[in-house]
């Protein structure tokens, strides 16, 4: 991995000091509300990208010089600038972070009774490149590019002033950071943060491994779909595939499932499943099975195992648009395996967190799986990301999550 020369962090108030001019006609998307500026949209004669480093603040202007807003630079990336203040000239400082946090917090507290949610969802909260998950008194922060990371001190100060948390943890192991050659790891930057922090979702208690677990330690995005399990699982047998620490499976047990089997390839994740099952007094209902999902599901079929409910919540099979065809095949295969384990009349819950996979493509993959499995499906419910992952109407990239509930008929 190549070594990068990193710009120093911003310690105090910073305002745009340079102009970034767009080519003629390149302003249309930004005027429509999008926040991304692509490198091929820049008038490099007036604004040479080599004159900027990651995190530099600029006034984005159209070809005539009219102000479009304030942005921070990522000059080495295809998305070379990200707007944090459309239509305004303003600093990226603690005051702005606190204003954005106030707005984000109002949306979350209106939707959720307990302080467990994604507090900041990047572009949708006009803080591009930033994720903040809240676990009660603890916060887990992800800076997904070098530009926004330069404002770490301002953000941490704003979070402390706004929420008075007991601890703030930075997680630096996202895929986007790895692709940019940025350092990873976890660092407590304020107070103390235990290895596992408590959270509550849909009335069920969990411990999230925020230091060493996946992403921020938990996936809040499927919360609303997990709540909809309740009427479908009472008295039923459930297979939770790609279970991680039991977000779906433990909630299914809490909603009255007779037996739940959580399947994952990670021994650490499955230990988390049982910790969370015991936390809710469900250790006699929940069991675990370790192995590769396709191989283990095929083995279960050979054994003649069947379930009333099969939940498929895989990692993103499609990371880039060029992987779409291969990824659709992967979704079709895993759904076919799931259907072979599903009793007639049972429920298949098929999820996808691949942004490049449309809902229609997922449904088509499920239908192809049904044909190959020799059965029929009827979609009875559909789910999407919750209100703590709001969708920006001008930025389709902010909508990524799908969940389809289908009965085998």
PyMOL commands that set and color helices and strands:
alter all, ss='L'
color gray80, all
select helices_A, chain A and resi 28-31+39-41+49-51+94-111+122-125+146-149+152-163+175-179+223-227+230-233+249-254+267-279+293-302+321-340+359-373+396-398
alter helices_A, ss='H'
color red, helices_A
select strands_A, chain A and resi 18-21+36-38+57-61+67-73+79-86+116-121+130-135+138-143+167-171+186-191+196-201+204-209+237-241+259-264+286-290+307-313+342-352+377-383+402-408
alter strands_A, ss='S'
color yellow, strands_A
deselect
rebuild
show_as cartoon
